[in-house]
Amino acid sequence: MNLSSRPYGYILALPLALHAVGVEARPFHPTPAFFSEPTAVAGSTTATSHQASNPVSGQAPGERPDASSPSAPATLRLDTLLAELLARNPEIAARMELRDAEKTRERRAWAFPDPTVQIMGENFPFGSSMAGASTSMGETSGSVALPPMISYQVSQMFMFPGKRALMAREAAAGVEMARANLELSRQDLVAAGRRMFFDLYLNAQARRINVANQQLVEQLHQLALARYGAGLEAHHDVLRAQVEIQFFENERLTLDQQRQSMAAMLNAWLDQPVETPIAEPEAHFYMMQSLDPAGLEAQALENRPELLRMAAMVEQEEAMVAGARRAYYPDLMVMGTYQQMIGDMDAWGAAVSFSIPIWLGKKQALEVREKQRRAEAARKSLEAMRAMVRFEVHDARLKVETAERRIRLLEKTLIPKAEEALSSLMASYRSGRLDFISLIESRRTLQELQLGLEQARVEREQRLADLDRAVGASLERIMQ
């Protein structure tokens, strides 16, 4: 949002103009307190009760919002908003479910394969008589009769020692990747929430300025009409005031629409109806401290969830390489059999079977080579991501420091010089050597600088949010 457009310049220009033409008006000077103390604006709502309510929207638990009722709290705090986002955002809940699913897979990796049970009947005669059948039940084989039997067989696969441990290691890496993805989503949400908070803050100040400016322009319009009737003012000044009034009304429509869109997006993040009222933000500015480049980079390389996720991916690929090497060794199948003989003695048996990896060069060796290439690719990707993290930390820090220097430039140089120039033009206007429009333009320049100062402060906060995201941790926690 650009707060330096021309209608906001009248916030200070119009009281001076009214005073210059003989009308007493209380000057309106937006100070830091003006921008940090929230007040009601057109279209906003205030809360009547905060008990058992949503601290962001002011809604009681389970209560559906009513757009016509004042249900939003007086102010919206940044820490409250971020806590609500982390607690209620559906994407965070989905990431937590995926993390728990990976934990379940890790426990399952240690399980043995399911045993196999087989029941089989043999040597039962088919039909009432068979050629060559003996007088007893059973088939004949030469002169020996084979009695019917029922065979019961149980078999269990035992993986070669170390294979289950490697499967569990691979699953554990999947858990770490899921945890990193969860932390990544949390940090992205916090950064987006901070940026949205300060966008709402800027929008609130713009709407307040719009209301105050329109009131002052309406006073100037009435004065211009009176002076025009008395022959002391040109008609174009009256028309100029009328155009400015319409401009403020149009600007207010745009600002209200932007505010509603931002509130709807915030409600979507909070998983609540888009019509839920959102309170006006309370000013929250970070106390600037010196930033240590080496310390920030070290913190980023340790904390960034992208790096943690890729490191877990490398671990997973290495576990798969070790698992492919274990495929050289056969798994063991153990079987036990009990034979129930009908008309004869029962019998039992046991067997052991295993595969013989005779195609090592065409199967297992190629699988190992494939897994090694994938592991190496994961390590290269990790190194590339580390280089990108170093850049992001460096770039975010530069943007924060540039915003801070811009604030100092506005506070100590540009605004004082603009005030000095306006004072000189005021003297020229009173002596009749300057027209009214030139005075307004000069005062507008000063106000644009003052509004630019507030915008620079907000920009610094948003760049700090980007720096937090680049480092992977809160700067306030790092500097404690």
Secondary structure by P-SEA (a helix, b strand, c coil): ccccccccccccaaaaaaaaacccccccccccccccbbbbcccbbbbcccccccccccccccbbbbcccccccccccaaaaaaaaaaccaaaaaaaaaaaaaaaaaaacccccbbbbbbbbcccccccccccccccccccccccccccbbbbbbbbbbcccaaaaaaaaaaaaaaaaaaaaaaaaaaaaaaaaaaaaaaaaaaaaaaaaaaaaaaaaaaaaaaaaaaaaaccccaaaaaaaaaaaaaaaaaaaaaaaaaaaaaaaaaaaaccccccccccccccccccccccaaaaaaaaacccaaaaaaaaaaaaaaaaaaaaaaccbbbbbbbbbbbbbcccccccccbbbbbbcccccccaaaaaaaaaaaaaaaaaaaaaaaaaaaaaaaaaaaaaaaaaaaaaaaaccaaaaaaaaaaaaaaaaaaccccaaaaaaaaaaaaaaaaaaaaaaaaaaaaaaaaaaaaccccccccc
